[in-house]
Amino acid sequence: MSLTQPLHLNTRKLWAIIPAAGSGSRFSKTELKQYQIIQDKTVLEHTIQRLNVLPLAGYVLAIGKQDDVAETLNFKNKDKAHFCFGGEERVDSVLNALKYLSNIASADDYVFVHDAARPCVTAQSLEILVQAAILENCSAILAIPVRDTLKFAKKDFIIERTVSREQLWQAQTPQISTLVTLRTAIEQALAHDVVITDEASALEYVGETVKVVQGRSDNIKITYSDDLELAKLIIRSQG
């Protein structure tokens, strides 16, 4: 995997944040999904390898306090790896990593956040996302159009209506913004008890323009145990 064209970052740098402190209880009560093995590498190593096709200044992994695995792994460009402790929720891990980055990065540097258990993202998708943020000077996320018919059902599972999918998108990661913009958005949203399900939801709350960049359906997130088998097939098919 390699980029098809250079990214024109000028004097600004590009950083990645990978929140990896969650328990992933929907995957397993005893095993962490980011440390499952695909082709002799952990899911997390695959993820980091994908992200490092970009010219990263560095990447920050927000890990659990009891995690004794992450720092022993053979990450690509490990000299660029930084570690910090995550928090109780995903957003807390991202904010901790942003605070860490604030000590070593410039406020207007680009930062993108990517799920630790999303190891199938392609170089092309990463490239078009970062290019969109640079060329249009805005925050951006990867997403795919909703394909299936959507139904709104009441609590008793009775369908009330069909929901139009015409302008609906399924959010993915990475999601990119500048360091100062993303940190400020998350801090303000948390201060007002806003539910933050992804970085874009915090950016939306503060009125930041967030562009949708169409990604690919194979950029799956490993959430349940059968997702791991699908990820294995995708990685094999991608070569």
C-alpha positions as CSV (number, residue, x, y, z in Angstrom):
1,M,0.0,0.0,0.0
2,S,1.3,3.4,-0.9
3,L,0.0,6.9,-1.6
4,T,-0.8,7.8,-5.2
5,Q,0.1,11.5,-4.8
6,P,2.0,13.6,-2.2
7,L,0.0,15.3,0.6
8,H,0.6,19.0,0.6
9,L,0.9,19.6,4.3
10,N,3.3,22.6,3.9
11,T,4.6,23.4,7.4
12,R,1.8,21.6,9.3
13,K,2.3,18.1,10.6
14,L,0.0,15.1,10.6
15,W,-0.6,13.0,13.7
16,A,-2.8,10.0,14.5
17,I,-4.6,9.0,17.7
18,I,-5.7,5.4,18.3
19,P,-7.9,4.9,21.3
20,A,-7.2,1.4,22.5
21,A,-8.3,1.4,26.1
22,G,-11.8,-0.1,25.8
23,S,-12.7,-3.5,27.1
24,G,-14.6,-4.5,24.0
25,S,-17.1,-6.5,26.0
26,R,-19.3,-7.1,22.9
27,F,-16.4,-9.0,21.3
28,S,-15.5,-11.1,24.4
29,K,-15.7,-11.0,28.2
30,T,-12.1,-12.2,28.5
31,E,-10.2,-11.3,25.3
32,L,-9.3,-7.9,23.8
33,K,-10.2,-7.7,20.1
34,Q,-7.1,-5.5,19.3
35,Y,-4.8,-8.3,20.3
36,Q,-6.4,-11.1,18.2
37,I,-4.2,-12.5,15.5
38,I,-4.6,-12.1,11.7
39,Q,-1.7,-13.4,9.6
40,D,0.8,-13.5,12.4
41,K,0.1,-9.9,13.5
42,T,-2.3,-8.5,16.1
43,V,-5.3,-6.5,14.9
44,L,-3.6,-3.4,16.4
45,E,-0.4,-4.0,14.5
46,H,-2.3,-4.2,11.2
47,T,-4.1,-1.0,12.0
48,I,-0.9,0.9,12.8
49,Q,0.7,-0.5,9.6
50,R,-2.2,0.9,7.6
51,L,-2.0,4.3,9.1
52,N,1.7,4.6,8.6
53,V,1.3,4.8,4.8
54,L,0.7,8.4,5.6
55,P,3.6,10.7,6.4
56,L,2.9,10.8,10.1
57,A,4.9,12.9,12.5
58,G,3.9,10.4,15.1
59,Y,0.9,8.5,16.5
60,V,-0.5,8.2,20.0
61,L,-2.0,5.0,21.4
62,A,-4.3,5.6,24.4
63,I,-4.1,2.3,26.3
64,G,-5.5,0.9,29.5
65,K,-3.6,1.3,32.7
66,Q,-3.3,-2.5,33.0
67,D,-2.2,-3.0,29.4
68,D,1.1,-4.8,29.3
69,V,1.0,-5.8,25.7
70,A,0.8,-2.7,23.5
71,E,4.3,-1.3,24.2
72,T,5.9,-4.7,23.4
73,L,4.4,-5.0,19.9
74,N,6.3,-4.6,16.7
75,F,4.6,-1.5,15.3
76,K,5.6,0.0,12.0
77,N,7.7,3.1,12.5
78,K,7.8,2.4,16.3
79,D,10.1,5.3,16.8
80,K,7.1,7.5,16.1
81,A,4.9,5.7,18.6
82,H,3.7,7.5,21.8
83,F,1.6,6.1,24.6
84,C,-0.7,7.6,27.1
85,F,-3.4,6.2,29.4
86,G,-6.9,6.1,28.1
87,G,-10.1,7.0,30.0
88,E,-13.3,5.4,31.0
89,E,-15.0,6.2,27.7
90,R,-13.6,6.4,24.2
91,V,-14.0,10.2,24.2
92,D,-11.9,10.4,27.4
93,S,-9.1,8.4,25.7
94,V,-9.2,10.7,22.7
95,L,-9.1,13.8,24.9
96,N,-6.2,12.4,27.0
97,A,-4.3,11.7,23.7
98,L,-5.0,15.3,22.5
99,K,-3.7,16.7,25.8
100,Y,-0.6,14.6,25.3
101,L,-0.1,15.8,21.8
102,S,-0.6,19.4,22.9
103,N,2.9,19.2,24.5
104,I,4.7,18.0,21.3
105,A,2.5,19.3,18.4
106,S,1.4,22.6,17.1
107,A,-2.2,23.8,17.6
108,D,-2.9,23.9,13.8
109,D,-1.4,20.4,13.1
110,Y,-3.8,17.9,11.6
111,V,-4.9,15.1,13.9
112,F,-7.0,12.1,12.9
113,V,-8.6,9.6,15.2
114,H,-8.9,6.0,14.1
115,D,-10.4,2.9,15.8
116,A,-7.9,0.4,17.0
117,A,-10.1,-2.4,15.7
118,R,-10.5,-1.1,12.2
119,P,-7.5,-2.8,10.5
120,C,-8.8,-2.9,6.9
121,V,-8.8,0.8,5.9
122,T,-7.0,1.4,2.6
123,A,-4.3,3.8,1.6
124,Q,-6.6,5.4,-1.0
125,S,-9.3,6.1,1.6
126,L,-6.7,7.6,4.0
127,E,-5.3,9.8,1.2
128,I,-8.7,11.2,0.0
129,L,-9.7,12.0,3.6
130,V,-6.5,14.0,4.4
131,Q,-6.6,15.7,1.0
132,A,-10.2,16.8,1.6
133,A,-9.3,18.3,5.0
134,I,-6.3,20.1,3.5
135,L,-7.8,21.4,0.2
136,E,-11.1,22.4,1.8
137,N,-9.7,23.6,5.1
138,C,-12.3,21.8,7.2
139,S,-12.7,18.8,9.4
140,A,-13.7,15.5,7.6
141,I,-14.7,11.9,8.2
142,L,-14.9,8.7,6.2
143,A,-18.4,7.4,5.8
144,I,-20.4,5.3,3.4
145,P,-24.0,5.8,2.2
146,V,-26.6,3.8,4.0
147,R,-27.7,1.1,1.6
148,D,-30.5,-0.9,3.3
149,T,-34.1,0.1,3.9
150,L,-34.4,1.6,7.4
151,K,-37.4,1.0,9.7
152,F,-38.4,3.0,12.7
153,A,-39.9,0.6,15.3
154,K,-41.5,1.2,18.7
155,K,-40.3,-0.5,21.9
156,D,-42.6,-3.4,21.1
157,F,-40.8,-3.9,17.8
158,I,-43.8,-2.9,15.7
159,I,-42.8,-0.9,12.6
160,E,-44.1,2.6,12.7
161,R,-42.6,3.9,9.5
162,T,-39.9,3.6,6.9
163,V,-37.0,6.1,7.2
164,S,-35.6,7.7,4.1
165,R,-32.0,6.8,3.6
166,E,-31.4,9.4,0.9
167,Q,-29.1,11.7,2.9
168,L,-28.0,9.2,5.6
169,W,-24.4,8.1,6.0
170,Q,-22.7,5.5,8.2
171,A,-19.8,7.0,9.9
172,Q,-16.4,5.4,9.9
173,T,-12.9,6.4,11.0
174,P,-10.5,8.0,10.6
175,Q,-12.0,11.4,11.4
176,I,-9.7,14.4,11.0
177,S,-9.5,18.0,12.3
178,T,-6.8,20.3,13.7
179,L,-5.5,19.7,17.2
180,V,-6.9,22.9,18.7
181,T,-10.3,22.5,16.9
182,L,-10.9,18.9,18.0
183,R,-9.6,19.4,21.6
184,T,-11.7,22.6,22.1
185,A,-14.8,20.9,20.6
186,I,-14.5,17.8,22.9
187,E,-13.9,19.9,26.0
188,Q,-16.8,22.1,25.3
189,A,-19.2,19.2,24.5
190,L,-18.1,17.4,27.7
191,A,-18.6,20.5,29.8
192,H,-22.2,20.6,28.6
193,D,-22.9,16.9,29.1
194,V,-23.3,16.3,25.4
195,V,-23.2,12.6,24.4
196,I,-20.2,12.2,22.1
197,T,-20.3,9.0,20.0
198,D,-17.5,10.0,17.7
199,E,-15.3,13.0,17.0
200,A,-17.7,14.5,14.5
201,S,-20.5,14.7,17.0
202,A,-18.3,17.0,19.2
203,L,-17.3,19.1,16.2
204,E,-21.0,19.3,15.1
205,Y,-21.9,20.6,18.6
206,V,-19.6,23.6,18.3
207,G,-20.7,24.4,14.8
208,E,-17.5,23.2,13.0
209,T,-18.0,22.3,9.3
210,V,-17.4,18.5,8.9
211,K,-17.2,17.1,5.4
212,V,-18.3,13.6,4.6
213,V,-15.7,11.7,2.4
214,Q,-17.0,8.5,0.9
215,G,-15.0,5.6,2.1
216,R,-15.3,1.8,1.4
217,S,-17.6,-0.8,2.9
218,D,-14.6,-3.1,3.6
219,N,-13.3,-0.6,6.3
220,I,-15.1,-2.6,8.9
221,K,-14.8,-2.3,12.7
222,I,-14.3,-5.5,14.6
223,T,-17.1,-5.3,17.2
224,Y,-18.4,-8.9,17.5
225,S,-16.4,-12.2,17.3
226,D,-17.7,-13.0,13.8
227,D,-16.3,-9.6,12.6
228,L,-12.8,-11.0,13.1
229,E,-13.4,-13.7,10.6
230,L,-14.6,-11.2,8.1
231,A,-11.6,-9.0,8.7
232,K,-9.3,-11.9,8.0
233,L,-11.0,-12.5,4.7
234,I,-10.8,-8.8,3.8
235,I,-7.1,-8.5,4.6
236,R,-6.4,-11.6,2.6
237,S,-8.3,-10.3,-0.4
238,Q,-6.6,-6.9,-0.2
239,G,-3.2,-8.7,-0.5
